[in-house]
Amino acid sequence: MGDLILSLPAIKSLKDNNNNIEIDLLSSEQNYKILHNLQYIDNKIEINTRLGIRNLKKIRKKKYDLYINLSPTYLSYFLCFFSRSNKKATLIFTSRYSNSFFSKFFIRILSNIFCDHVNLVQRYNRLRNNQEIHQTSMIFELLNKCNLKYSLNQEINIDLPSKKIKSKNNQKILTIHLHSKWINPYYSEKDFFKLLSLIPFKKFRCILTTDDNTKLKFKKIFENYKVYNNDNYENFIKNDEEVIIIESLNYKNWLSIICSSSFIITPECGCTHIASAAKVPVSIIYDKDNLPEAIYKEYKPLFKNHHKFVFGNKNLNEELLNKL
């Protein structure tokens, strides 16, 4: 989700600055739901990531003037290279971990053969030299290489619900996303229970949202709190539980919870960028063992009201709640 959301400012900028341009956006099944009601995209095309050849047949039926590939997956490169577009452009990110000559070696060779414009982002060197590396900025660099008109619009425009859910007793909603990244060598489920115990419940009700992997890491959390689902997720308004779990929400209902929240706490993941797009203040926790500063520079939310933390800080729980 984050990759798509960080692409949207550039896509909207293209629409705003180029008369009579028609934009088709190819999206995975997972991300397609984000595109609902976006007026600056003319045609939303859902790509089944398991059907490479069939996807290509669908794309080749329309001979595009320009095909821009912003995704680092092999399927995305394949569709770009073998589309029937007059011109093709692609973004390539080499390794952030080492300055290896072989990083994306074959992709670089094929891109130079099939594409008219390539923005090769050598992440390791850029990070070492403290150069700009943010994904949205790199997309704008590619648009510049394509000689397209654009403005550096940093707004994220997605379709947001007009109605917010209000909690009982006018308490503010604190949403914590139970991504599996919470549980790691530096943070346990016991630490998470401690975090919940420190929440100022006179001011906040806490909603725990889940993803497909939550139950693999959180073994006890579901034994301690009431669980709601898509069919009854609004019923928590009538009750007074301080902490609830809303399990396996569909995108529409999850977005409604995010937009109704006064604050979000989450490890770095797609929730980070959904919260940013909804302009909800968010505290983001990064993986200590995966270059947290580099990941932040590459993928930080465009909405400025966010706070950065790293797993491994002994006072992490207290610092997270101090930002509420």
Steps between C-alpha positions, in 0.01 A plus 500: 500500500780741585658481154173587330409782738844660462447489121167682502632859537702460179209339315262779601762757402516350151125531466497859625780623275445324167193589295301215345715234665332166569647297784456126548631360827592132529462374854523173692184352649613612846542864403211533257258595779704813578415639155126525564352828375834661406401743225855567383534138380294428189519121498588272790625162379524219755796270439481141617856441617467126436413537130799664333430415134127574521580838653733576212234416242265742672757780494622441144148555366547868572809655342601765749696812410703458819524218752658599835600220736524605866495154655810290579335159441606267219144494371497879471823503302369221278179688422691818430763343273251308288216749479437653158562852627666757275731597786583333830650626824596323819626559850776271636612492863831324561595353838504721807721248683808487278657661194482179299557519126255213458208665678206493252760408233266334250221750563743781419611333178144426386381848597768659282388278211123542531454841664548852371538652846652343812545652843763283666495573873821374658372487852821400680696792356217749545458404864873521570517844338186622678324563169126503439362147490129528579288288269267783396796721410653222294174467306504871425858459376376238254222731379764764436701254290182433299466875428153506652342806656446473874496701820652384825165436663552313823132448582364146512147478365301186576126460552431543873171434684302814576357366828716424803418245767467652846584302808281477807539783756676707233830327568759538227589189301856370516559236235793260528563281197602146598750440225723198560805732516406587859640167619878487446823442697456840669128500574272224628127449545559567871642842408190564292268422791704750703443762231124444518502530880657848474234650272309790663154345462316804637598669176532210252337177392740265329420306183735224391479425127649186348645363179539150360807422716392647834404170662834346404682738735240604757411182691319638806355832389181340366437330836489830688284736295166489323523436128280673240492446125371655177140413580485668840802732514290811575339333802794594719347849519218365718734323740766621739800269455824694535680279248341306214625301204340543160616202300555469124327821399443557131669806356191725515434431868869517591527839331196615696672405826823675397318820404301496825815471711673786675829314497658188345787285628646244261822336389614619157256350249209593274304636799764773528406641160125452534517707820709762323256519209217549752708768677478320833805543730699179504789357700706258291737240642787377281692173504831549681668229289393634159669840457223702667643838398530389138146359493371823651676713238360285219143451618414763760139622484437818304269638770733670748307418819678175575756378751783252445604231748722193486450165673766440765444820698448401866251784549312441175156453658523819704631702206222374272232608746666835568417596140124458550 
